[in-house]
Amino acid sequence: LNHLKLVTKLNRQRQRDMKELLAGRPGMFFMRYFEVTVWVVALILMASMSPVDSHSGLCPFKAVGLPFCPGCGLGHSISWLFHGNLTASFSAHPLGWFAVLVLFYRIYTLVRKPVI
């Protein structure tokens, strides 16, 4: 019964997506799935990267010579989190776990929310 409900919901979502495409608003359809793709790929890349290796960053704070950046270490924190090292994740950036929760929630809402 739960499987049938899930299939029915997915079919309704597909019907809404097709209505969106046929209604002349393919931009909303594209943007939603483009954003989902970006977040999923970003999480996969952070999960697969080695958090031990240092890399060059694109931090604008460090580029202008400021010593502190509120976002630096977030990628390493998420990578450590996916590798299961919670202590290293928290020491790299204390809000890494929160960022992962926010990204998973955003992906969930984009996939489940009707475009119309």
N, CA, C and O atoms as a MOPAC input file, in Angstrom:
PM7 MOZYME 1SCF
protein

 N      0.83400 1    -1.19700 1     0.00000 1
 C      0.00000 1     0.00000 1     0.00000 1
 C      0.87500 1     1.25600 1     0.00000 1
 O      0.58900 1     2.20600 1    -0.72900 1
 N      1.94100 1     1.26800 1     0.81400 1
 C      2.83000 1     2.42400 1     0.83600 1
 C      3.54100 1     2.58300 1    -0.50100 1
 O      3.76200 1     3.70200 1    -0.96300 1
 N      3.89800 1     1.46500 1    -1.11800 1
 C      4.55700 1     1.51800 1    -2.42100 1
 C      3.61700 1     2.13700 1    -3.45700 1
 O      4.05000 1     2.93000 1    -4.29300 1
 N      2.34400 1     1.77900 1    -3.40200 1
 C      1.36700 1     2.32400 1    -4.33500 1
 C      1.20400 1     3.82800 1    -4.14000 1
 O      1.08900 1     4.57000 1    -5.11500 1
 N      1.19300 1     4.27900 1    -2.89000 1
 C      1.09100 1     5.71700 1    -2.60800 1
 C      2.30300 1     6.46100 1    -3.14800 1
 O      2.16700 1     7.54500 1    -3.71500 1
 N      3.48300 1     5.88400 1    -2.97400 1
 C      4.70500 1     6.51000 1    -3.46400 1
 C      4.69400 1     6.61200 1    -4.98900 1
 O      5.05300 1     7.64700 1    -5.54900 1
 N      4.28000 1     5.53500 1    -5.65500 1
 C      4.21600 1     5.54600 1    -7.11500 1
 C      3.21400 1     6.58100 1    -7.59100 1
 O      3.46900 1     7.28300 1    -8.57000 1
 N      2.08400 1     6.68600 1    -6.91700 1
 C      1.07200 1     7.66600 1    -7.27500 1
 C      1.60900 1     9.08700 1    -7.11300 1
 O      1.38100 1     9.93200 1    -7.97900 1
 N      2.32000 1     9.36100 1    -6.01300 1
 C      2.90200 1    10.68900 1    -5.80200 1
 C      3.93100 1    11.01200 1    -6.87300 1
 O      3.96700 1    12.13400 1    -7.37900 1
 N      4.77100 1    10.03900 1    -7.22400 1
 C      5.77500 1    10.26500 1    -8.25800 1
 C      5.12700 1    10.53100 1    -9.61100 1
 O      5.59300 1    11.38200 1   -10.36800 1
 N      4.05700 1     9.80800 1    -9.91600 1
 C      3.35000 1    10.04300 1   -11.17000 1
 C      2.73400 1    11.43500 1   -11.20200 1
 O      2.75700 1    12.09900 1   -12.23900 1
 N      2.18800 1    11.87800 1   -10.08400 1
 C      1.63500 1    13.24000 1   -10.01700 1
 C      2.72900 1    14.27300 1   -10.23200 1
 O      2.51500 1    15.27500 1   -10.91400 1
 N      3.89900 1    14.03200 1    -9.65300 1
 C      5.01900 1    14.96200 1    -9.82300 1
 C      5.44100 1    15.01700 1   -11.29400 1
 O      5.69200 1    16.09900 1   -11.82500 1
 N      5.51700 1    13.87900 1   -11.94200 1
 C      5.87800 1    13.84600 1   -13.36200 1
 C      4.83600 1    14.58100 1   -14.20100 1
 O      5.18500 1    15.29800 1   -15.13900 1
 N      3.56200 1    14.40400 1   -13.86600 1
 C      2.50700 1    15.10200 1   -14.59900 1
 C      2.63800 1    16.61400 1   -14.42500 1
 O      2.45600 1    17.36300 1   -15.38400 1
 N      2.95400 1    17.07300 1   -13.20200 1
 C      3.14500 1    18.50400 1   -12.96600 1
 C      4.34000 1    19.02000 1   -13.76600 1
 O      4.29400 1    20.11200 1   -14.33400 1
 N      5.40600 1    18.22500 1   -13.80400 1
 C      6.59100 1    18.63200 1   -14.56100 1
 C      6.27600 1    18.76100 1   -16.04400 1
 O      6.71800 1    19.70500 1   -16.69700 1
 N      5.51300 1    17.81300 1   -16.57400 1
 C      5.16100 1    17.87900 1   -17.99000 1
 C      4.23700 1    19.06200 1   -18.26300 1
 O      4.37200 1    19.72000 1   -19.29500 1
 N      3.29600 1    19.34500 1   -17.35300 1
 C      2.43600 1    20.51600 1   -17.51100 1
 C      3.27400 1    21.78800 1   -17.53100 1
 O      3.01000 1    22.71100 1   -18.30100 1
 N      4.28100 1    21.82000 1   -16.67600 1
 C      5.17800 1    22.97300 1   -16.60500 1
 C      5.90200 1    23.16900 1   -17.93500 1
 O      6.00900 1    24.28700 1   -18.43800 1
 N      6.38900 1    22.08100 1   -18.48700 1
 C      7.08500 1    22.16900 1   -19.77300 1
 C      6.14100 1    22.59600 1   -20.89000 1
 O      6.50000 1    23.41400 1   -21.73700 1
 N      4.93200 1    22.03800 1   -20.88800 1
 C      3.97500 1    22.35500 1   -21.94000 1
 C      3.34300 1    23.72600 1   -21.76100 1
 O      2.83100 1    24.29600 1   -22.72400 1
 N      3.37000 1    24.26600 1   -20.54400 1
 C      2.76300 1    25.56900 1   -20.27700 1
 C      3.66600 1    26.71400 1   -20.71400 1
 O      3.30700 1    27.88300 1   -20.56900 1
 N      4.82100 1    26.38400 1   -21.24100 1
 C      5.70200 1    27.43800 1   -21.71400 1
 C      6.61100 1    28.00100 1   -20.64500 1
 O      7.18300 1    29.07600 1   -20.82500 1
 N      6.75600 1    27.29700 1   -19.53200 1
 C      7.64300 1    27.74100 1   -18.46000 1
 C      8.71500 1    26.69400 1   -18.20600 1
 O      8.86300 1    26.21800 1   -17.08000 1
 N      9.46100 1    26.33100 1   -19.23800 1
 C     10.49400 1    25.30900 1   -19.01900 1
 C     11.64100 1    25.83100 1   -18.17300 1
 O     12.42900 1    25.04400 1   -17.64800 1
 N     11.74700 1    27.13100 1   -18.03300 1
 C     12.83000 1    27.70400 1   -17.23800 1
 C     12.75900 1    27.27300 1   -15.78400 1
 O     13.78400 1    26.93900 1   -15.19000 1
 N     11.58000 1    27.27500 1   -15.20600 1
 C     11.42000 1    26.86500 1   -13.81000 1
 C     11.75900 1    25.38100 1   -13.64900 1
 O     12.40900 1    24.98300 1   -12.68200 1
 N     11.31600 1    24.58300 1   -14.59500 1
 C     11.60800 1    23.15300 1   -14.57700 1
 C     13.11500 1    22.94000 1   -14.64400 1
 O     13.67200 1    22.16900 1   -13.86200 1
 N     13.77800 1    23.62500 1   -15.58200 1
 C     15.22300 1    23.48000 1   -15.74900 1
 C     15.96900 1    23.97000 1   -14.51900 1
 O     16.87900 1    23.29000 1   -14.04400 1
 N     15.60400 1    25.13600 1   -13.99100 1
 C     16.32800 1    25.71000 1   -12.86100 1
 C     16.22700 1    24.82300 1   -11.62700 1
 O     17.20000 1    24.67200 1   -10.88800 1
 N     15.06000 1    24.23900 1   -11.40400 1
 C     14.89800 1    23.38500 1   -10.22600 1
 C     15.81700 1    22.17600 1   -10.31700 1
 O     16.52900 1    21.86500 1    -9.36200 1
 N     15.80800 1    21.49600 1   -11.45200 1
 C     16.62400 1    20.29900 1   -11.57000 1
 C     18.10200 1    20.62400 1   -11.75700 1
 O     18.96400 1    19.81000 1   -11.42500 1
 N     18.39300 1    21.78800 1   -12.27800 1
 C     19.78600 1    22.22300 1   -12.35000 1
 C     20.33300 1    22.42800 1   -10.94200 1
 O     21.44800 1    22.00500 1   -10.63900 1
 N     19.54900 1    23.07800 1   -10.08000 1
 C     19.98700 1    23.30500 1    -8.70100 1
 C     20.15200 1    21.98900 1    -7.95000 1
 O     21.11300 1    21.81400 1    -7.20200 1
 N     19.22200 1    21.07000 1    -8.14800 1
 C     19.34500 1    19.74600 1    -7.51400 1
 C     20.64000 1    19.07400 1    -7.96300 1
 O     21.36700 1    18.51000 1    -7.14500 1
 N     20.92100 1    19.13200 1    -9.24800 1
 C     22.13000 1    18.51800 1    -9.78800 1
 C     23.38500 1    19.14700 1    -9.19000 1
 O     24.32600 1    18.43900 1    -8.83000 1
 N     23.40000 1    20.47100 1    -9.08500 1
 C     24.56500 1    21.16300 1    -8.51900 1
 C     24.81300 1    20.71900 1    -7.08200 1
 O     25.94900 1    20.41600 1    -6.71800 1
 N     23.76300 1    20.67800 1    -6.26100 1
 C     23.94800 1    20.30200 1    -4.85400 1
 C     24.35000 1    18.84700 1    -4.70500 1
 O     25.20600 1    18.52400 1    -3.88200 1
 N     23.74700 1    17.96300 1    -5.48800 1
 C     24.09000 1    16.53900 1    -5.39400 1
 C     25.53300 1    16.30800 1    -5.82700 1
 O     26.27000 1    15.57200 1    -5.17100 1
 N     25.93900 1    16.93300 1    -6.92700 1
 C     27.31800 1    16.78300 1    -7.39400 1
 C     28.29500 1    17.36200 1    -6.37100 1
 O     29.34800 1    16.77600 1    -6.12000 1
 N     27.95200 1    18.50900 1    -5.78000 1
 C     28.82200 1    19.11700 1    -4.76600 1
 C     28.99400 1    18.19500 1    -3.56800 1
 O     30.10700 1    18.03700 1    -3.06600 1
 N     27.91300 1    17.58800 1    -3.10600 1
 C     28.01300 1    16.67400 1    -1.96900 1
 C     28.81900 1    15.43000 1    -2.32500 1
 O     29.60100 1    14.94300 1    -1.50800 1
 N     28.63500 1    14.91600 1    -3.53300 1
 C     29.40800 1    13.73600 1    -3.96100 1
 C     30.89300 1    14.08100 1    -4.03400 1
 O     31.73700 1    13.29900 1    -3.59600 1
 N     31.21000 1    15.24100 1    -4.58100 1
 C     32.61400 1    15.64400 1    -4.67600 1
 C     33.23600 1    15.83000 1    -3.29200 1
 O     34.36700 1    15.40700 1    -3.05400 1
 N     32.49000 1    16.46600 1    -2.37900 1
 C     33.03100 1    16.64900 1    -1.03400 1
 C     33.17100 1    15.32200 1    -0.29300 1
 O     34.07800 1    15.15500 1     0.52300 1
 N     32.26700 1    14.37600 1    -0.58100 1
 C     32.36400 1    13.06200 1     0.05800 1
 C     33.52900 1    12.25900 1    -0.50000 1
 O     34.10500 1    11.42900 1     0.20300 1
 N     33.87600 1    12.49900 1    -1.75100 1
 C     34.93700 1    11.70100 1    -2.35900 1
 C     36.31800 1    12.34700 1    -2.25900 1
 O     37.32300 1    11.68300 1    -2.51100 1
 N     36.38700 1    13.62700 1    -1.89500 1
 C     37.69900 1    14.27200 1    -1.80100 1
 C     38.42300 1    13.83900 1    -0.53100 1
 O     37.80000 1    13.44200 1     0.45300 1
 N     39.72600 1    13.92300 1    -0.57100 1
 C     40.53000 1    13.58900 1     0.60200 1
 C     40.63600 1    14.83400 1     1.48300 1
 O     41.20100 1    15.83900 1     1.05300 1
 N     40.11500 1    14.78800 1     2.68300 1
 C     40.16700 1    15.97000 1     3.54200 1
 C     41.56400 1    16.25700 1     4.07200 1
 O     41.80600 1    17.33900 1     4.60700 1
 N     42.47900 1    15.32000 1     3.93800 1
 C     43.83500 1    15.49500 1     4.44200 1
 C     44.64500 1    16.40100 1     3.51200 1
 O     45.45500 1    17.20900 1     3.96600 1
 N     44.41500 1    16.25400 1     2.21200 1
 C     45.17200 1    17.03600 1     1.23300 1
 C     44.77900 1    18.50600 1     1.29300 1
 O     43.60300 1    18.84500 1     1.42900 1
 N     45.76900 1    19.35900 1     1.19000 1
 C     45.46500 1    20.78500 1     1.10100 1
 C     45.27800 1    21.13100 1    -0.36800 1
 O     45.83000 1    20.47300 1    -1.25000 1
 N     44.51400 1    22.14300 1    -0.61100 1
 C     44.24600 1    22.56300 1    -1.97500 1
 C     44.12200 1    24.07900 1    -2.00500 1
 O     43.91600 1    24.72100 1    -0.97400 1
 N     44.24700 1    24.62900 1    -3.17700 1
 C     44.08800 1    26.07500 1    -3.28600 1
 C     42.60200 1    26.39400 1    -3.29600 1
 O     41.81200 1    25.69700 1    -3.93300 1
 N     42.23700 1    27.42700 1    -2.60400 1
 C     40.84400 1    27.79700 1    -2.51300 1
 C     40.54400 1    29.07500 1    -3.26100 1
 O     41.44600 1    29.75800 1    -3.74600 1
 N     39.28400 1    29.38400 1    -3.34800 1
 C     38.82600 1    30.59000 1    -4.00900 1
 C     38.25800 1    31.57600 1    -2.99100 1
 O     37.33300 1    32.32800 1    -3.29900 1
 N     38.80000 1    31.57100 1    -1.80700 1
 C     38.26700 1    32.39400 1    -0.73100 1
 C     38.58000 1    33.87100 1    -0.98300 1
 O     39.74800 1    34.25100 1    -1.07100 1
 N     37.54100 1    34.70400 1    -1.09800 1
 C     37.79400 1    36.13200 1    -1.31200 1
 C     38.37800 1    36.81800 1    -0.07500 1
 O     39.08800 1    37.81500 1    -0.20500 1
 N     38.09400 1    36.30500 1     1.10800 1
 C     38.63900 1    36.88400 1     2.33500 1
 C     40.15400 1    36.71200 1     2.37800 1
 O     40.89000 1    37.64700 1     2.69300 1
 N     40.60300 1    35.50300 1     2.05600 1
 C     42.04900 1    35.25100 1     2.06100 1
 C     42.73600 1    35.94100 1     0.88900 1
 O     43.90600 1    36.30900 1     0.98900 1
 N     42.02700 1    36.11700 1    -0.21100 1
 C     42.60900 1    36.77700 1    -1.38300 1
 C     42.96300 1    38.23700 1    -1.10000 1
 O     43.92900 1    38.76800 1    -1.64700 1
 N     42.16100 1    38.88400 1    -0.23300 1
 C     42.45400 1    40.27900 1     0.10200 1
 C     43.29300 1    40.39700 1     1.36600 1
 O     43.58600 1    41.50500 1     1.81600 1
 N     43.68300 1    39.26300 1     1.94200 1
 C     44.60600 1    39.27300 1     3.07300 1
 C     43.97600 1    39.27600 1     4.44900 1
 O     44.67900 1    39.48100 1     5.43800 1
 N     42.67800 1    39.05700 1     4.54700 1
 C     42.03200 1    38.99600 1     5.85900 1
 C     42.35400 1    37.65600 1     6.52000 1
 O     42.37100 1    36.62600 1     5.84600 1
 N     42.60600 1    37.65700 1     7.81700 1
 C     43.02000 1    36.40900 1     8.47900 1
 C     41.87300 1    35.44200 1     8.76300 1
 O     42.11000 1    34.24600 1     8.93500 1
 N     40.64800 1    35.93100 1     8.81500 1
 C     39.52600 1    35.06800 1     9.20400 1
 C     38.48000 1    35.03500 1     8.09600 1
 O     38.15000 1    36.06400 1     7.50500 1
 N     37.97600 1    33.86300 1     7.82800 1
 C     36.87200 1    33.69200 1     6.87900 1
 C     35.84000 1    32.78000 1     7.52600 1
 O     36.19300 1    31.69600 1     7.99200 1
 N     34.57400 1    33.18900 1     7.56900 1
 C     33.56100 1    32.35900 1     8.21800 1
 C     33.25800 1    31.05400 1     7.48600 1
 O     32.67500 1    30.14500 1     8.07700 1
 N     33.64000 1    30.94100 1     6.21700 1
 C     33.33100 1    29.73200 1     5.47100 1
 C     34.50100 1    28.80600 1     5.25500 1
 O     34.31900 1    27.66400 1     4.83100 1
 N     35.70000 1    29.27700 1     5.54000 1
 C     36.88200 1    28.43600 1     5.29800 1
 C     36.84700 1    27.21000 1     6.21100 1
 O     36.56000 1    27.30600 1     7.40400 1
 N     37.14000 1    26.08500 1     5.62600 1
 C     37.12500 1    24.82500 1     6.36600 1
 C     35.81500 1    24.07800 1     6.24200 1
 O     35.70800 1    22.93600 1     6.69000 1
 N     34.81000 1    24.70700 1     5.63900 1
 C     33.50500 1    24.06100 1     5.53000 1
 C     33.56800 1    22.82700 1     4.62900 1
 O     32.98500 1    21.79300 1     4.95600 1
 N     34.26200 1    22.92800 1     3.51000 1
 C     34.39500 1    21.77400 1     2.61600 1
 C     35.13200 1    20.62300 1     3.27000 1
 O     34.74000 1    19.46300 1     3.13700 1
 N     36.21700 1    20.95500 1     3.98600 1
 C     36.94800 1    19.90200 1     4.70400 1
 C     36.08700 1    19.30000 1     5.81100 1
 O     36.12000 1    18.09400 1     6.05200 1
 N     35.32500 1    20.14600 1     6.47300 1
 C     34.44700 1    19.65400 1     7.53500 1
 C     33.42400 1    18.66100 1     6.98500 1
 O     33.18100 1    17.61100 1     7.58000 1
 N     32.83400 1    19.00500 1     5.84900 1
 C     31.84600 1    18.10900 1     5.23600 1
 C     32.51900 1    16.82200 1     4.77000 1
 O     31.95400 1    15.73900 1     4.91400 1
 N     33.71500 1    16.93500 1     4.21700 1
 C     34.43500 1    15.74700 1     3.77900 1
 C     34.77400 1    14.83300 1     4.95400 1
 O     34.59500 1    13.61800 1     4.87500 1
 N     35.26500 1    15.42700 1     6.04800 1
 C     35.54400 1    14.62200 1     7.25200 1
 C     34.25800 1    13.96200 1     7.75900 1
 O     34.28100 1    12.81500 1     8.20500 1
 N     33.15600 1    14.67800 1     7.68900 1
 C     31.87600 1    14.13800 1     8.14600 1
 C     31.48300 1    12.91200 1     7.32100 1
 O     31.05700 1    11.89900 1     7.87700 1
 N     31.62500 1    13.00200 1     6.00200 1
 C     31.30700 1    11.85600 1     5.15000 1
 C     32.27300 1    10.69800 1     5.35800 1
 O     31.91300 1     9.54300 1     5.13000 1
 N     33.49000 1    10.99300 1     5.78800 1
 C     34.45400 1     9.93300 1     6.07200 1
 C     34.27500 1     9.36100 1     7.48300 1
 O     34.96900 1     8.41600 1     7.85800 1
 N     33.36000 1     9.92000 1     8.25700 1
 C     33.03100 1     9.37600 1     9.56400 1
 C     33.87100 1     9.89400 1    10.71700 1
 O     33.74900 1     9.38800 1    11.83200 1
 N     34.71400 1    10.87900 1    10.48700 1
 C     35.54300 1    11.43600 1    11.54700 1
 C     34.88600 1    12.71100 1    12.07800 1
 O     35.14300 1    13.80600 1    11.57700 1
 N     34.04500 1    12.56000 1    13.08600 1
 C     33.27200 1    13.68900 1    13.60300 1
 C     34.14100 1    14.71500 1    14.32000 1
 O     33.87000 1    15.91300 1    14.24800 1
 N     35.17600 1    14.26000 1    15.00500 1
 C     36.06100 1    15.17900 1    15.72400 1
 C     36.80000 1    16.09000 1    14.75200 1
 O     36.84600 1    17.30400 1    14.94900 1
 N     37.37700 1    15.50900 1    13.70500 1
 C     38.08500 1    16.31100 1    12.70200 1
 C     37.11300 1    17.22300 1    11.95600 1
 O     37.46200 1    18.35000 1    11.60200 1
 N     35.90400 1    16.74000 1    11.72100 1
 C     34.89400 1    17.55600 1    11.05300 1
 C     34.56800 1    18.78900 1    11.88100 1
 O     34.50000 1    19.89900 1    11.35200 1
 N     34.37000 1    18.59800 1    13.16200 1
 C     34.02500 1    19.72700 1    14.02400 1
 C     35.20100 1    20.68800 1    14.16700 1
 O     34.99600 1    21.89900 1    14.25300 1
 N     36.43300 1    20.16800 1    14.19400 1
 C     37.57800 1    21.05700 1    14.33400 1
 C     37.86200 1    21.82100 1    13.03900 1
 O     38.40400 1    22.92500 1    13.09100 1
 N     37.50800 1    21.26200 1    11.88000 1
 C     37.68500 1    21.97800 1    10.61000 1
 C     36.69000 1    23.13400 1    10.50000 1
 O     37.05200 1    24.23100 1    10.07400 1
 N     35.45400 1    22.88900 1    10.87900 1
 C     34.42300 1    23.93700 1    10.91300 1
 C     33.26800 1    23.41700 1    11.75100 1
 O     32.73100 1    22.35000 1    11.45300 1
 N     32.86900 1    24.14300 1    12.79300 1
 C     31.82700 1    23.62500 1    13.69100 1
 C     30.44400 1    23.50000 1    13.05200 1
 O     29.58500 1    22.80900 1    13.60000 1
 N     30.20700 1    24.14400 1    11.91900 1
 C     28.87800 1    24.08600 1    11.31200 1
 C     28.81500 1    23.19200 1    10.07000 1
 O     27.87900 1    23.30200 1     9.27800 1
 N     29.79500 1    22.31500 1     9.89400 1
 C     29.78800 1    21.41700 1     8.74300 1
 C     28.57800 1    20.50300 1     8.72900 1
 O     27.95100 1    20.32400 1     7.68500 1
 N     28.24400 1    19.92700 1     9.86300 1
 C     27.08200 1    19.03000 1     9.94900 1
 C     25.79400 1    19.77900 1     9.61700 1
 O     24.89900 1    19.23500 1     8.97100 1
 N     25.70900 1    21.04600 1    10.07100 1
 C     24.52000 1    21.84700 1     9.80500 1
 C     24.39500 1    22.14800 1     8.30900 1
 O     23.29400 1    22.12400 1     7.75800 1
 N     25.52000 1    22.43100 1     7.65900 1
 C     25.51200 1    22.69100 1     6.21500 1
 C     25.02800 1    21.46800 1     5.44100 1
 O     24.28400 1    21.60500 1     4.47000 1
 N     25.44000 1    20.28300 1     5.86100 1
 C     24.99000 1    19.05200 1     5.20000 1
 C     23.48700 1    18.87600 1     5.38700 1
 O     22.78400 1    18.51400 1     4.44300 1
 N     22.99400 1    19.12700 1     6.58600 1
 C     21.54700 1    19.03000 1     6.82300 1
 C     20.77500 1    20.01200 1     5.95500 1
 O     19.74300 1    19.66300 1     5.38200 1
 N     21.27200 1    21.23900 1     5.85900 1
 C     20.60700 1    22.26000 1     5.03700 1
 C     20.59400 1    21.84100 1     3.57300 1
 O     19.58000 1    21.99500 1     2.89400 1
 N     21.71200 1    21.31200 1     3.08200 1
 C     21.77200 1    20.89600 1     1.67900 1
 C     20.84500 1    19.71300 1     1.40400 1
 O     20.16000 1    19.68700 1     0.38200 1
 N     20.82000 1    18.73500 1     2.30900 1
 C     19.90200 1    17.60700 1     2.11900 1
 C     18.44600 1    18.06800 1     2.15700 1
 O     17.62200 1    17.58400 1     1.38100 1
 N     18.13000 1    18.99000 1     3.04500 1
 C     16.75900 1    19.51100 1     3.11500 1
 C     16.41000 1    20.27300 1     1.84000 1
 O     15.30100 1    20.14800 1     1.32100 1
 N     17.35800 1    21.06200 1     1.33700 1
 C     17.11500 1    21.82300 1     0.10300 1
 C     16.88500 1    20.87800 1    -1.07000 1
 O     15.97900 1    21.09800 1    -1.87400 1
 N     17.68700 1    19.83900 1    -1.17500 1
 C     17.50300 1    18.85700 1    -2.24600 1
 C     16.13400 1    18.19900 1    -2.11900 1
 O     15.42500 1    18.02900 1    -3.11100 1
 N     15.77000 1    17.83200 1    -0.90100 1
 C     14.47200 1    17.19300 1    -0.66000 1
 C     13.32200 1    18.10900 1    -1.07500 1
 O     12.38700 1    17.66500 1    -1.74100 1
 N     13.38300 1    19.38000 1    -0.68700 1
 C     12.27800 1    20.28800 1    -1.02100 1
 C     12.21600 1    20.56500 1    -2.52100 1
 O     11.12700 1    20.72400 1    -3.07100 1
 N     13.35400 1    20.62300 1    -3.18200 1
 C     13.33900 1    20.85500 1    -4.62500 1
 C     12.74900 1    19.66900 1    -5.38600 1
 O     12.03600 1    19.84700 1    -6.37300 1
 N     13.04700 1    18.47400 1    -4.92500 1
 C     12.54600 1    17.28800 1    -5.60900 1
 C     11.06700 1    17.07600 1    -5.32500 1
 O     10.31800 1    16.66800 1    -6.21300 1
 N     10.64600 1    17.34400 1    -4.11800 1
 C      9.25400 1    17.06100 1    -3.71700 1
 C      8.28000 1    18.19000 1    -4.03400 1
 O      7.08500 1    17.93700 1    -4.18900 1
 N      8.75500 1    19.41900 1    -4.13400 1
 C      7.85700 1    20.57400 1    -4.30200 1
 C      7.40400 1    20.69600 1    -5.74800 1
 O      8.22400 1    20.61800 1    -6.66300 1
 N      6.09600 1    20.88600 1    -5.96700 1
 C      5.64100 1    21.11200 1    -7.33400 1
 C      6.12600 1    22.47400 1    -7.84100 1
 O      6.24500 1    23.42500 1    -7.06900 1
 N      6.39700 1    22.55400 1    -9.11600 1
 C      6.90800 1    23.77800 1    -9.71800 1
 C      5.80300 1    24.80500 1    -9.89500 1
 O      6.04400 1    26.00500 1    -9.76500 1
 N      4.60200 1    24.34800 1   -10.18800 1
 C      3.48300 1    25.23800 1   -10.50300 1
 C      3.01600 1    26.01800 1    -9.30100 1
 O      2.08100 1    26.81200 1    -9.40500 1

